[in-house]
Each structure stands twice: as structure tokens, then as C-alpha cells.
Amino acid sequence: MKFYCIIIPLVIIIFLGVATEYCKSQPGLSAELKANVYRIVSMEDSLIFEGTGMMLSQGSNYFLITNRHVISDQNGIVRDSVFIFLNNKTSNFDVISGPQRRRVLLEKGDTLWYYLPSLMSLDLALIGIGPSNVDFRGIDSVFSLKTDIIPDIGRIRAYLDSTTILTAIGYPGKDQILSVRTPEYLWGYFEGFDDIFIKSNIPILHGNSGSPLIARYLGQYRFVGIIFMRYNSAYAIPANYIYTCFDEYFRMISKK
């Protein structure tokens, strides 16, 4: 795939007064870290639905990880397509989402570009990204995080055992206006595991769905999960389930 710059970034969250200042003051929340967090938008009738996704890459292959409900309609059926807003890094080391957006085909005829886990309680979706389903242009930059940052469950527990603060970066759909946006930050406290899910008290909003969850470990930010709403509270699917759920896909592309 020719068109893309690759960078290593990641995270998720939203404005909360002093919480925002806290996040901005933390070392490591750089443009390089944030640029792979993408705003996902779909439209149904006159309604706008927003979510967040994280761009990953393995070799020359790109894909977007998000929640299944972010790419589904109100009846739970996966849409034919969604839009992603391209990220731009500014001269003051921030990230701006938009105004450029590109349509991402999810299915056309018998061809599917998305993958769902067999365990439906895991609200995940993996979207293949490439010239066959996205009309990228020569000037587009697509930033991604390499899949080797996906930790196993042992490392996730080690990261969480050593921290109390968790951070999320995403695009809460507060204004429902398709305009230029900056990623917003949320942070909160790790409260433990509920079944297989990570529980925190991060006050997420609609639009944060699919945001990556970050823990600070030994001075660095580590990817630990994908945010979703459960029982009206903020939960995250542990990041190791990306491999668990989509192992067949990863093995398939590794042979190309």
C-alpha cells in the first residue's frame, strides 16, 4: 500500500475541566501517540452517529479496531459503509480530525471488509483498510500503531497492578456537527475486572465507543483495552482479545 505515513500513537478520553489539564500535563501524550485514534461517523436518515477507532498495521496491511455497535445501524445490522475523518498533526504538536473524510466500504455484494468475533458478548469489530474499500488520495497520511504493541493478558494485569489512573482518548459526539475536531481526553480510576472486562470510572459519552484505554507503566503509556458502555458504566475489552478474536485474520494476512 503506497500512500501512508506510519507512526506509533494511541489513546482515548474527554474534556473534564481539571481532568483535561491533568491529561495535558502528562508526559507522553504527544501527537505521535494520538494520531492513530480516528473519528468514525455514520449517518442514518437525518441522524449522525459518532464513534472512535484505532488504526493498527501489520506489515503492509492496515485495519481499524472499534466496537461492533459503532459500525452497526440501530437494529444491530452492520452498515454498508462508514466515514473516517483523517488526522492532521499541527505545528503546535496537536492533532486535528478533519475536515477531510473518506468513505470506508464494509461490504459490497458478497465481499466483506469487516470481521466480527464469534463470541458476540465481545463488542469488537475489525475493519480492513486498503485501496479496495477506501478511496485514499495521494496526499493522505494514515497513521497507525503496529500490532506488536498489543499485550497479552499477563502484561495487561502487570500494567494495571502498577497504576491507579487510566486514560482514554476519543471523539465524544457532543455537538453532532461534522466539522474539524480535536481528540478529547478522559481519565479515571481503575476499579478492577468484572468477568473478562476491565472496569473503570471514566465518565465516557456516546462517541467514545471504540476508544483505546491506556495505562501508564514505568513512565510509558501502554495500550490495555477498547472502551465500551456496559451497565451504563465504562468498561473495556482487554486488548489481548484483539488477537484472540481475530487470530484467523492475522494468520491469513501474515501469509500474503
PyMOL commands that set and color helices and strands:
alter all, ss='L'
color gray80, all
select helices_A, chain A and resi 18-25+31-34+68-71+147-149+153-161+241-254
alter helices_A, ss='H'
color red, helices_A
select strands_A, chain A and resi 37-44+47-58+61-66+81-89+95-105+107-108+111-112+114-115+125-129+145-146+165-170+184-194+197-200+212-217+220-230+233-238
alter strands_A, ss='S'
color yellow, strands_A
deselect
rebuild
show_as cartoon
